[in-house]
Amino acid sequence: MRNSLARVALGVLIALLAACNTVEGVGMDISSGARTVGGWVGGR
């Protein structure tokens, strides 16, 4: 029982870390796209 609980906890931890990385990547993609479009319309 304890071994399976440890495996579940490890799986949840890995999933949370992967989700954080994914959210960060999406945010960087959105920022990059916004800067590109800003350049098209005369922004800095």
N, CA, C and O atoms as a MOPAC input file, in Angstrom:
PM7 MOZYME 1SCF
protein

 N      0.82600 1    -1.19800 1     0.00000 1
 C      0.00000 1     0.00000 1     0.00000 1
 C      0.86700 1     1.25700 1     0.00000 1
 O      0.60600 1     2.19700 1    -0.75100 1
 N      1.88900 1     1.27000 1     0.83900 1
 C      2.75000 1     2.44300 1     0.93700 1
 C      3.52500 1     2.65200 1    -0.36000 1
 O      3.73200 1     3.78900 1    -0.78300 1
 N      3.95200 1     1.56600 1    -0.98800 1
 C      4.70400 1     1.65100 1    -2.23400 1
 C      3.84600 1     2.24400 1    -3.34700 1
 O      4.32400 1     3.06800 1    -4.12600 1
 N      2.58600 1     1.83000 1    -3.42700 1
 C      1.71500 1     2.35200 1    -4.47200 1
 C      1.38300 1     3.82200 1    -4.22500 1
 O      1.24200 1     4.58800 1    -5.17800 1
 N      1.25800 1     4.22200 1    -2.97500 1
 C      1.00300 1     5.61900 1    -2.64600 1
 C      2.20300 1     6.48400 1    -3.05100 1
 O      2.02800 1     7.59400 1    -3.55300 1
 N      3.39700 1     5.98300 1    -2.83500 1
 C      4.60200 1     6.71500 1    -3.22400 1
 C      4.66700 1     6.85600 1    -4.74800 1
 O      5.06900 1     7.90400 1    -5.25200 1
 N      4.27900 1     5.82500 1    -5.47300 1
 C      4.27800 1     5.89500 1    -6.93600 1
 C      3.26300 1     6.91500 1    -7.43800 1
 O      3.54000 1     7.66500 1    -8.37400 1
 N      2.09800 1     6.94200 1    -6.81800 1
 C      1.07000 1     7.91400 1    -7.20900 1
 C      1.55600 1     9.33200 1    -6.92800 1
 O      1.38700 1    10.22500 1    -7.75800 1
 N      2.15300 1     9.53800 1    -5.76800 1
 C      2.66100 1    10.86300 1    -5.41000 1
 C      3.74900 1    11.30400 1    -6.38400 1
 O      3.78500 1    12.46600 1    -6.78600 1
 N      4.62100 1    10.39900 1    -6.75900 1
 C      5.67700 1    10.71700 1    -7.71800 1
 C      5.07700 1    11.05700 1    -9.08100 1
 O      5.52500 1    11.99700 1    -9.73800 1
 N      4.08900 1    10.31600 1    -9.49900 1
 C      3.42300 1    10.59500 1   -10.77300 1
 C      2.74700 1    11.95600 1   -10.78600 1
 O      2.81100 1    12.67700 1   -11.78200 1
 N      2.09700 1    12.30800 1    -9.67700 1
 C      1.44500 1    13.61600 1    -9.57600 1
 C      2.48400 1    14.72900 1    -9.62100 1
 O      2.27300 1    15.74700 1   -10.28100 1
 N      3.58800 1    14.54800 1    -8.93300 1
 C      4.65500 1    15.54400 1    -8.92500 1
 C      5.21700 1    15.75500 1   -10.32800 1
 O      5.42000 1    16.89100 1   -10.75300 1
 N      5.46300 1    14.67800 1   -11.03300 1
 C      5.98300 1    14.77600 1   -12.40000 1
 C      4.97900 1    15.47000 1   -13.31100 1
 O      5.36300 1    16.29600 1   -14.13900 1
 N      3.70700 1    15.14600 1   -13.16800 1
 C      2.67000 1    15.77300 1   -13.99200 1
 C      2.58900 1    17.27700 1   -13.72000 1
 O      2.43500 1    18.07100 1   -14.64900 1
 N      2.69200 1    17.66500 1   -12.45200 1
 C      2.64700 1    19.09300 1   -12.12200 1
 C      3.83900 1    19.84000 1   -12.69600 1
 O      3.69400 1    20.94800 1   -13.21000 1
 N      5.00800 1    19.24000 1   -12.61000 1
 C      6.20100 1    19.88500 1   -13.17000 1
 C      6.10300 1    20.00000 1   -14.69100 1
 O      6.51000 1    21.01000 1   -15.26400 1
 N      5.57500 1    18.98900 1   -15.33200 1
 C      5.40600 1    19.03600 1   -16.78400 1
 C      4.39200 1    20.10200 1   -17.17500 1
 O      4.57600 1    20.78800 1   -18.18000 1
 N      3.33300 1    20.24800 1   -16.40200 1
 C      2.31100 1    21.25400 1   -16.68800 1
 C      2.87800 1    22.65700 1   -16.53200 1
 O      2.55400 1    23.54300 1   -17.32300 1
 N      3.70500 1    22.87000 1   -15.54300 1
 C      4.30900 1    24.19700 1   -15.35300 1
 C      5.17200 1    24.55500 1   -16.55000 1
 O      5.12700 1    25.68500 1   -17.03500 1
 N      5.93700 1    23.62600 1   -17.01600 1
 C      6.79000 1    23.87300 1   -18.16900 1
 C      5.95400 1    24.16200 1   -19.40400 1
 O      6.31400 1    25.02400 1   -20.20600 1
 N      4.85000 1    23.46000 1   -19.56800 1
 C      3.97600 1    23.67300 1   -20.72000 1
 C      3.34700 1    25.05900 1   -20.66700 1
 O      3.28500 1    25.74900 1   -21.68500 1
 N      2.88600 1    25.47100 1   -19.50300 1
 C      2.27000 1    26.78900 1   -19.35100 1
 C      3.29000 1    27.88000 1   -19.64700 1
 O      2.96600 1    28.87200 1   -20.29900 1
 N      4.50400 1    27.70600 1   -19.17900 1
 C      5.54900 1    28.69000 1   -19.44600 1
 C      5.83200 1    28.78200 1   -20.94300 1
 O      5.99500 1    29.87900 1   -21.47800 1
 N      5.89000 1    27.65000 1   -21.61300 1
 C      6.14400 1    27.64100 1   -23.04900 1
 C      5.04200 1    28.32000 1   -23.83400 1
 O      5.31700 1    29.04600 1   -24.79000 1
 N      3.80100 1    28.09300 1   -23.44500 1
 C      2.67000 1    28.74000 1   -24.11400 1
 C      2.74000 1    30.24600 1   -23.90000 1
 O      2.49700 1    31.01500 1   -24.82900 1
 N      3.06600 1    30.66700 1   -22.70300 1
 C      3.19300 1    32.10100 1   -22.41600 1
 C      4.27300 1    32.75700 1   -23.24500 1
 O      4.09700 1    33.87100 1   -23.73900 1
 N      5.39900 1    32.06500 1   -23.40100 1
 C      6.46900 1    32.62200 1   -24.22700 1
 C      6.05300 1    32.68400 1   -25.69100 1
 O      6.40500 1    33.64100 1   -26.38100 1
 N      5.31600 1    31.69500 1   -26.18200 1
 C      4.82400 1    31.71300 1   -27.56300 1
 C      3.88200 1    32.88500 1   -27.79000 1
 O      3.96600 1    33.56200 1   -28.81500 1
 N      2.99000 1    33.12700 1   -26.84400 1
 C      2.04300 1    34.23700 1   -26.96700 1
 C      2.79700 1    35.56900 1   -26.95800 1
 O      2.49300 1    36.45500 1   -27.75600 1
 N      3.76600 1    35.71300 1   -26.07100 1
 C      4.54100 1    36.95100 1   -26.00700 1
 C      5.30400 1    37.19800 1   -27.29700 1
 O      5.35800 1    38.32600 1   -27.78900 1
 N      5.88900 1    36.15200 1   -27.83900 1
 C      6.62700 1    36.27900 1   -29.09200 1
 C      5.70000 1    36.69200 1   -30.23000 1
 O      6.04700 1    37.55700 1   -31.03400 1
 N      4.53500 1    36.08200 1   -30.29900 1
 C      3.56500 1    36.44000 1   -31.33000 1
 C      3.09700 1    37.87600 1   -31.18600 1
 O      2.93700 1    38.58200 1   -32.18200 1
 N      2.87600 1    38.31500 1   -29.95400 1
 C      2.43000 1    39.69100 1   -29.71500 1
 C      3.50700 1    40.68200 1   -30.13800 1
 O      3.19400 1    41.72700 1   -30.71000 1
 N      4.76500 1    40.37100 1   -29.86500 1
 C      5.84400 1    41.26900 1   -30.29300 1
 C      5.93800 1    41.33200 1   -31.81200 1
 O      6.18600 1    42.39700 1   -32.37800 1
 N      5.74000 1    40.20000 1   -32.46900 1
 C      5.78300 1    40.16800 1   -33.92700 1
 C      4.67400 1    41.01900 1   -34.52400 1
 O      4.92100 1    41.83100 1   -35.41600 1
 N      3.46300 1    40.83600 1   -34.03900 1
 C      2.33200 1    41.61700 1   -34.54700 1
 C      2.52000 1    43.09400 1   -34.21400 1
 O      2.19700 1    43.95800 1   -35.02900 1
 N      3.03200 1    43.38700 1   -33.03800 1
 C      3.31800 1    44.78600 1   -32.65900 1
 C      4.29900 1    45.43500 1   -33.62900 1
 O      4.16500 1    46.61400 1   -33.96000 1
 N      5.27800 1    44.66700 1   -34.07900 1
 C      6.22500 1    45.18300 1   -35.06400 1
 C      5.55500 1    45.49300 1   -36.39600 1
 O      5.93500 1    46.44400 1   -37.07900 1
 N      4.56300 1    44.69600 1   -36.76400 1
 C      3.84200 1    44.89600 1   -38.02200 1
 C      3.03800 1    46.18800 1   -37.99600 1
 O      2.91500 1    46.86100 1   -39.01900 1
 N      2.49300 1    46.53900 1   -36.84400 1
 C      1.62000 1    47.71500 1   -36.75800 1
 C      2.36300 1    48.94200 1   -36.24200 1
 O      1.73200 1    49.93500 1   -35.87900 1
 N      3.67900 1    48.89100 1   -36.20400 1
 C      4.46000 1    50.06700 1   -35.84700 1
 C      4.84700 1    50.16600 1   -34.38500 1
 O      5.34900 1    51.20200 1   -33.94800 1
 N      4.62500 1    49.12500 1   -33.63500 1
 C      5.05300 1    49.13000 1   -32.22600 1
 C      6.52600 1    48.85800 1   -32.11900 1
 O      7.20100 1    48.62300 1   -33.12100 1
 N      7.02400 1    48.89000 1   -30.90300 1
 C      8.45100 1    48.64500 1   -30.69300 1
 C      8.74200 1    47.19900 1   -30.67600 1
 O      9.89600 1    46.80400 1   -30.51000 1

